[in-house]
């Protein structure tokens, strides 16, 4: 239903555990948000491109995977250029493009199981405080990440179908069927998860000990 984004390989990034990669990504993204010098951001973008390519993913594949992000960045860049100035627009685009490339490299080299396991550990303290179910929260975040390329594929399929019928490519004509498709897929995915009894019974009992029951309605 949802294809995994990770691709097998033997690159150095493939051999690094998921937790250090996610921590490194968080640190790099945080640092870049405090950098405004275009030359430094251009260097960060070049480094991110090298890292993404080092995973064994060809430039054409990287461009295809990040096509949706590129459109968003172009819109943001034009808006900043129009509303603020050119250097600010360049800095914003370079910063976000570098982060997107680093994130792409991490995604390509981290399996769904590894990502879910790390997120469960991250959400563990919140579960112990009774704020959430770590297993379900980790699965939700993982599936949200996996849904991004699926939504892009659905949008492209709708555009192609509308173009073949000679229909106007308006935002509304795209948004409505796209929303319907995403909702249908989400419901099917939720049914599949429930049918497989996730999370396991033991995990549900453990979460029940930490999450207080809701008081009865008056």
N, C-alpha and C positions, 0 to 999 in steps of 0.2 A: 504493500500500500504506500509506504513511504520509503524510498530508497535511502540507504545510508550514504552520507557524504564522504566518509573516510575512504581513502584508497590505499591499498596495500603498497608497501615500499620498504626500502632499506636505508633511507636517508637518515642523517643524524637526528632530525626532528622526529622521525618515526620511532627512534630508539629511546627518546626521552619520555618519561612517565607523564600522564595527563595532568597531574596536580602541578608540577613545576611549569609546564607549558601554559596552563591557565593563569597561574600566578604571574609569570613573566609577561603574558599578554596584558593583564590588568595593570602591571607596573608601567609598561611601555605606553599604554593608552593614557594613563594618568599623567605621565611626564610630558607627552606630546601636547596635551591640552594646556600646558603652561609655556609652550614654545610658540613664539610668534614670528621669529626670523624666517623668511621664506627660504633662504639658502639652507638652513638647518633642516627645515621641513622637507625640502627637496632631497637632501641627503637621506633623511629617514624614509622617504618614499622609495628611493633607489634601493636602500637596504631591504625594505619590505618586499620589493619586487624580486630581489635576489633570493631572499628566504623562501618566498612562495615558489619560485622556480626550482629551488633546491629540493623540494619535495617530490620532484619527478613529474609535476604537472606542467604541460606545455603552455606557452603564452596564450595560444588560441583557446585552450580550455579555461585558463584563468579569466580571460576576457569574457567568455561565455558565462561562466559561473557568476561573475560580478557585473553582468550587463545591467541588471536592475539597479544595483547600487550606483553604477556609473551615471544612469539617467537622473537619479536623485541628486547626486553630486553636481551634475551639470546645472540643474535647476537652482540648487543652493548657491552655486558660484555666480550664476547670472543675477540672482536676487541680491547677493551681497555687493556685486559690482555696481548694480543700479542704485541700491539704497545707501551703500557706504562708500567703498572705493576699491580700486583694483588690487592693491597689496593685501587688503583684508580678504577679498574673495580668493586670491591665490593661496593665502595661508590656510583658509578654511578647507579648500578643496584638497590641498596637499596633505593636511593633517588627517582628514577623514579617509582619504584614499590610502594613506599609509596604514592606518588602523585596520581598514577593511582587508588589506593584503595580509597583514600579520594574522588577523583573525581567520582568514581563508587558509593560511598555512597550518594553523593549529587545527582547524576543522578537518582538513584533508588528512591529517596524521593522527587523529584521535577517534577511536571507535565510539559508537553510541554507548556501549556498555561501560567503557572507561569514563566517559563524560558523566553518565548517570551516577556511577559510583562516587566520583569526586563531589558531585553536587549533593549527594546524600550526606557525605561527611560535612560539607559546608552547612547544610541545613540542620545537622544534628543538634547543635545547641538550641536552635529555635524550637525543635521538637521537644527537647527536654523541658523547655519552659512552657510547653503546652500551646504553642502558637500555630503549629502546623504539623502535617504528616510529612516527614522528610522524604520518604519514598515516593509519595504522590507528587510532592513539589518538584523533586528532581526529574521525575518522568515528564511533568508538565513543561518544565523549561527545556528539556531535551527535545521534546516533540515540537515545541514552538520553533526551535532553531531548525529542525528538519523540515518544518512546514514552509519556511521561507522560499527555497528553490521550487517547491511544489506549486506555491502560489504564482511564482513568476512563470512557470511552465503553463499553468492554467490560463493566465492572462494572455500569453502568447497564442495559445490555442484558440481562445475566444476571438482575439484580433484577427487571426488568419481566417476563421470561419466567417466573421462579419465581412472581411474584405472580399472573400469568395462570393458572398451574397450581395455585394455592392452596397452594404449598409454604411451609414455614417459612423466614423470612429470617434464618437463623443465619449467623454469620461463617464457619463451616466450609463450609456449603452454597454460599457465595459464593466462598471462597478456592480451593476445588479446581477448579471449572470455569474460573475466571479464570486460574489458573496454567497449566492445560492450553492455553487459548487463547493466552496470551502465549508459551508455549514453541513452539507450532505456528507462530505468526507470526514468532517469532525465527528458527526454522529456515528458514522460507521466505525471510526477508530475507537470511540468511546465504548460502543457495543462490543468490539473485539477485545478490548482491555477487560471489561467486566466479565466477558465469557471465559477469559483465562484466569479470572480470580486474582487480579493484581490490585494491591500488593498481596503477598502470601498471607495465609491465615495467621502465622506466627507474628509477622510484622504488624498486622492489624491489631492483634491483642496487645503487642508492646506499645503501639501508638495510643491505644485506648487507655493504657495506664497513665499516660502523660497528659493527654488532652482532656480537660474537664468537660463533663456533660453540660449541655445547655439547660438552663433552668426552664421549667415548664411554662408555657404561655399562660398569662392570666385569663 
